[in-house]
């Protein structure tokens, strides 16, 4: 498994965590979901950036 694969898996895991947390929260209290989602997006962007830089 490459580092990019592990980052992609981490991004997917964080997105899944965000979804699970979101289903348990009351409307209007989803700061944790936003944080997890942001981490997932950041990991995805890092992975895509590294893939583009490879020859």
Secondary structure, DSSP 4 states (H G I P E B T S, - for coil): --HHHHHHHHHHHHHHHHHHHHHHSPTT--HHHHHHHHHHHHHHHHHHHHHHH--
